[in-house]
């Protein structure tokens, strides 16, 4: 009887602990939040982008680079390799074109996640940095963009023990960048289930250069999108499960110091920065629990947030676009150009709208 009582007590304790963990996860995933509609005018779904447009970033000339077909954490995905598209936002036809890649690059295992552009001020050459997850690993691919041929020339693959679960990155040189690790574990089961239930602040930010690789910020529940201010003095990091954006100051040695945190009230994903105004545009998940469960009959919604005057005492957080999932599921990024708002998703479609 004593042994049976011990086992029964142990099972009861474990059940309580599991229940607490699930309750905490649901709370951080905003499971009870109701989805609403707040649409923009003249919204059009973009053709050929029906299986995700997880990250988007735009050159000054209006060319938007889009990563597609991400396989990530059990979300719906095709069995096709990932691709990089470009979309000319100055062309009213809004037709994306796939960028060609060299044969010496392993296209079959290409699984693109976060992306970042860097223009070399010495010769205006454009470099595209891509987080790649071949076989669920993490590595960084560096390409040179050839506009005349609409192609990407693969220059190098970067791997490092500190770059173990990379979500996004922001390039700060032709061979240097800051990157977010969204998980602590590399094992798919541990990161997808155990770590998700524990939901501890184990995410971090890493600085990489050929001469130095180091952790520069830590304490994130799910370090997601990352970007840089127009004056290059500050780094912005989205913490998905803490529903906020962190502002960090860059130091001369590339270390980062936290300045402030801006509450967003949604599960924040990727961050794009308007080069003229400095406004942050953030793709968000208004109810992450729906995204985790993925019920086609009860889809996850989409939400785009704009943060103005982020360095002031009172940043302005505005919900610019909201959908209940019947138009757009799982928004992950938003970028603006010429009065247009381009919205991408983790595994669904992409949308372009006129800003009010």
URWOTA-V63367 format. One record per helix or strand of 3 or more residues. SS is the DSSP state (A for helix, B for strand). FROM is the first residue (numbers start at 1). TO is the last residue. If there is no record, write none. Layout:
<<SS FROM TO> <SS FROM TO>>
This chain:
<<A 2 28> <B 55 58> <B 63 68> <B 83 88> <B 112 119> <B 126 132> <A 134 136> <B 139 146> <A 147 149> <B 151 158> <B 166 173> <B 176 181> <A 188 198> <B 203 209> <B 212 220> <B 223 228> <B 234 239> <A 240 242> <B 244 250> <B 256 263> <B 267 273> <B 280 285> <A 288 293> <B 302 308> <B 316 323> <B 331 337> <B 340 345> <B 351 354>>
